[in-house]
Amino acid sequence: MSTYLTILGFNSAIPTINTSPTAQLLEMEERLFLIDCGEGTQVQLRKAKARFSKINHIFISHLHGDHCFGLPGLIASFRLLGRENPLHVYGPKGIKKMMETIFQITETHRGFEVVYHELDKDYSEKIYEDNRVEVYTIPLDHRIYCNGYLFKEKPKDRHLDMKEIAKYSEIESCDYHNIKAGKDFVLSDGYVLKNEVLTLDPAPSVSYAFCSDTRYLESVIPIIKNVTALYHESTFLHDLKEMADYTGHTTALEAATIAQKAQVGKLILGHFSNRYADLTVFTDEARTIFPNSFLPKALESVKI
């Protein structure tokens, strides 16, 4: 099973006719994770033909509007669509109060449980785990408390080498699970068939790091080391580094430096200031440091 990223929105601050604020949909191991939820996210989800019912976990980086103002409307739509399953929302401390206040004042009745996982740590912590996927926070440096998120596939089962297995009549289908899990097989005469003889290497596990609004921050490097793909904000070009520092943002050159030092597979830039009409200037700058840098394309599903 492949991992796909759909970037629903990637501009900073104000929505425009052609672009939307930050929101991403990550499909990993048959799970759908929504990352940030700027204004208009549910419209973008519809354009992407996403299955609303499969979104059970939403990760909000921080409580600036261009990253979370789409969340109340999305949750309200979940109710209108007849949702019954619990929805888990991960975000900074205060997100529950914000959301519950909106629902109380507007008398929005959800009809399903919203479970809030409020975050306040200044170090990376595991916040989600199942039998296939783990999610960790990436502490960032913005004007308010902010986290990025690291999504990691767990090591996958080995593949059965059916040509080799067919040589041994004692191996039955009920043994396949243990063999895929890495166990050896002992024949009736006591001979041990090593697992590597009976199996093939699995596809490598992939990982995705989302670094939302932040100043240049080298402490993220050990957290995101060797990830398959990194999204890193790059609000300004480097000639406006002073403004980037003042507003709590990163330049394209700095994002590329992080990618290069972390030895990531590929860098996706985003969160561009509306002052730039031609976005290719961002990849032009980033590729001087990290050649495998790319611009996002709204609603395009990209294999990680």
C-alpha positions in Angstrom: 0.0 0.0 0.0 1.4 3.4 -1.0 1.3 6.6 0.9 -0.2 9.7 -0.9 -0.2 13.4 0.1 -2.9 15.7 -1.3 -2.1 19.4 -0.6 -5.5 21.1 -0.3 -4.1 24.6 0.4 -0.7 26.1 0.7 -0.8 29.9 0.8 -0.3 32.0 3.9 -2.8 34.3 5.7 -5.6 35.4 3.3 -7.4 33.1 0.8 -7.3 34.1 -2.8 -9.4 33.2 -5.8 -6.9 30.6 -6.8 -5.3 29.5 -3.6 -6.4 28.3 -0.1 -4.8 28.4 3.3 -2.9 25.5 4.8 -4.6 22.1 4.7 -3.3 18.7 3.7 -4.7 15.2 3.5 -2.3 12.3 4.1 -3.3 8.7 3.2 -1.0 6.3 5.0 -1.7 2.6 5.5 -5.3 3.0 4.5 -5.8 5.8 7.1 -6.8 9.4 6.2 -5.1 12.1 8.3 -6.1 15.7 7.9 -3.3 18.1 8.7 -4.4 21.7 9.5 -7.7 23.0 8.4 -7.7 26.6 7.0 -10.8 28.3 5.7 -12.4 26.5 2.9 -10.8 23.1 3.6 -14.1 21.2 3.3 -14.6 22.6 -0.2 -11.1 21.5 -1.1 -11.8 18.1 0.3 -14.9 17.8 -1.9 -12.8 18.8 -4.9 -10.3 16.1 -4.0 -13.2 13.6 -3.8 -12.1 12.7 -0.3 -14.2 10.3 1.8 -15.3 12.4 4.8 -16.2 9.3 6.8 -12.6 8.0 6.7 -11.2 11.2 8.4 -11.0 10.2 12.0 -7.9 12.2 13.1 -7.2 15.9 12.5 -3.9 17.5 13.4 -3.8 21.3 13.9 -0.4 22.9 14.1 -1.4 26.2 15.8 -4.4 28.4 16.4 -3.8 31.1 13.8 -6.9 31.4 11.6 -5.3 30.3 8.4 -4.6 26.9 9.9 -7.8 26.3 11.9 -10.7 28.5 10.9 -12.1 25.7 8.6 -12.4 23.3 11.5 -15.8 24.4 13.0 -17.5 24.3 9.6 -16.0 20.9 8.8 -17.2 19.4 12.1 -20.6 20.9 11.6 -20.8 19.3 8.1 -19.8 15.9 9.6 -22.9 16.1 11.7 -25.1 17.0 8.7 -23.6 14.0 6.9 -24.7 11.7 9.7 -21.4 11.0 11.3 -21.5 8.7 14.3 -17.8 7.7 14.8 -15.7 9.7 17.3 -13.4 12.4 15.8 -10.0 12.9 17.3 -8.6 16.4 17.2 -4.9 17.1 18.1 -3.8 20.7 18.7 -2.5 23.3 21.1 -3.9 23.7 24.5 -6.9 26.0 24.1 -8.3 24.3 21.0 -11.1 22.6 23.0 -12.2 25.8 24.6 -12.2 27.6 21.2 -14.2 24.9 19.5 -16.7 24.2 22.3 -17.3 28.0 22.7 -18.2 28.2 19.0 -20.5 25.2 19.2 -22.2 26.5 22.3 -22.8 30.1 21.0 -24.0 28.8 17.6 -26.0 26.0 19.2 -24.3 23.5 16.9 -25.2 20.0 18.1 -22.7 17.5 16.8 -24.4 14.1 17.5 -21.0 12.4 17.7 -18.0 12.6 20.1 -15.1 15.0 19.5 -12.1 13.9 21.5 -9.5 16.7 22.0 -5.9 15.9 22.5 -4.4 19.1 23.7 -0.7 19.7 23.4 1.6 21.9 25.4 5.1 20.2 25.4 8.2 21.8 24.1 9.7 18.4 23.1 8.8 15.8 20.6 6.3 13.3 21.8 4.3 10.4 20.3 0.7 11.4 20.2 -0.9 8.6 18.1 -0.1 4.9 17.4 -1.9 2.0 16.0 -0.5 -1.3 14.5 0.7 0.4 11.4 1.4 4.1 12.0 3.0 6.4 14.6 2.6 10.2 14.8 5.0 12.5 16.7 5.0 16.2 17.3 7.7 18.5 16.0 8.1 21.5 18.3 8.4 24.7 16.2 9.2 28.4 16.9 6.4 30.6 15.8 4.7 33.7 17.4 2.4 31.4 19.3 2.7 27.7 20.4 3.1 25.6 17.3 3.9 22.0 16.4 4.7 20.2 13.2 3.9 16.5 12.8 5.9 13.5 11.8 4.0 10.5 10.4 5.8 7.2 10.2 4.8 3.8 8.9 5.8 1.0 11.1 8.1 -1.7 9.7 6.1 -3.9 7.3 5.8 -7.7 7.3 8.1 -9.6 5.0 6.7 -11.0 1.7 6.3 -14.7 1.3 8.5 -16.3 -1.3 5.9 -18.8 -2.6 8.3 -20.5 -4.9 10.5 -21.4 -2.0 7.7 -22.3 0.3 6.2 -24.7 -2.3 9.3 -26.9 -1.9 8.2 -27.8 1.7 4.9 -29.6 2.0 4.9 -29.2 5.8 4.4 -25.5 5.5 0.7 -24.8 5.5 -1.3 -21.6 5.0 -1.8 -21.3 8.8 1.9 -20.9 9.1 2.1 -17.9 6.8 1.4 -15.3 9.4 4.3 -16.3 11.6 6.6 -16.5 8.6 5.6 -13.0 7.4 6.2 -11.7 10.9 9.8 -12.9 10.7 9.8 -16.3 12.4 11.8 -19.3 11.2 10.1 -22.6 10.4 11.1 -25.9 12.0 10.6 -29.0 10.0 9.5 -32.3 11.6 13.1 -33.6 11.4 14.3 -30.6 13.4 15.9 -28.7 10.5 15.4 -25.0 10.8 14.4 -23.1 7.7 15.7 -19.6 8.2 13.1 -16.8 7.6 15.3 -15.1 5.0 15.1 -18.2 2.9 11.3 -18.3 2.9 10.6 -14.5 2.5 11.6 -11.5 0.6 12.3 -8.0 2.0 9.2 -5.8 2.4 8.8 -2.5 0.8 10.6 0.1 2.9 8.5 2.1 5.3 7.9 5.7 4.5 7.7 8.8 6.6 6.4 12.3 6.2 7.2 15.4 8.2 5.0 18.5 8.2 6.7 21.7 9.5 4.2 24.4 9.7 4.9 28.1 10.6 8.3 28.5 12.2 11.5 30.4 12.3 14.6 28.6 11.1 15.0 25.9 13.8 17.8 23.3 13.7 16.4 21.4 16.6 13.9 19.8 14.2 16.7 18.2 12.3 17.2 15.1 14.5 13.4 14.6 14.6 13.0 14.6 10.8 16.3 12.9 9.9 16.0 10.9 6.7 12.3 11.3 6.3 11.0 10.3 2.9 9.4 13.7 2.3 9.4 17.0 4.2 6.9 19.9 3.9 8.4 23.0 5.3 7.0 26.5 5.2 8.9 29.1 3.2 6.9 32.3 3.5 9.6 34.6 2.2 12.7 34.6 0.0 16.0 35.1 1.8 16.3 38.8 1.0 13.4 39.3 3.5 15.0 37.2 6.2 14.6 40.0 8.8 10.9 40.1 8.1 10.7 36.3 8.3 12.4 36.3 11.8 10.1 39.1 13.0 6.9 37.4 11.9 8.0 33.9 12.9 8.6 32.4 9.5 11.3 30.8 7.3 12.8 31.7 4.0 13.1 29.2 1.1 16.8 29.1 1.5 16.4 28.2 5.2 13.9 25.5 4.5 16.3 24.0 2.0 19.1 24.2 4.5 17.0 22.2 7.0 16.2 19.6 4.3 19.9 19.3 3.3 21.1 18.9 6.9 18.3 16.4 7.7 19.1 14.4 4.5 15.4 14.1 3.6 14.3 12.5 0.4 12.4 15.4 -1.0 11.3 18.9 0.1 7.9 20.5 -0.6 7.8 24.2 0.0 4.7 26.1 1.1 2.9 28.9 3.0 3.9 31.5 0.5 3.3 35.2 1.1 0.8 36.7 -1.3 3.4 39.3 -2.3 4.9 36.8 -4.7 3.0 36.3 -8.0 5.5 33.9 -9.5 6.2 31.0 -7.1 9.0 29.5 -9.1 11.3 32.0 -7.3 11.0 29.8 -4.2 12.3 26.6 -5.9 15.0 28.7 -7.7 16.3 29.8 -4.3 15.8 26.5 -2.5 17.5 24.4 -5.2 20.8 26.3 -4.7 21.0 24.3 -1.4 18.7 21.3 -1.9 18.1 20.4 -5.6 15.2 18.0 -4.8 12.9 20.9 -3.8 9.4 21.3 -5.3 6.4 23.6 -5.3 3.0 22.1 -4.2 0.1 21.8 -6.7 -3.3 22.2 -5.1 -5.4 19.0 -5.2 -2.6 16.9 -6.8 -2.2 13.6 -5.1 1.6 12.9 -4.8 3.1 9.5 -3.8 5.4 9.8 -0.9 
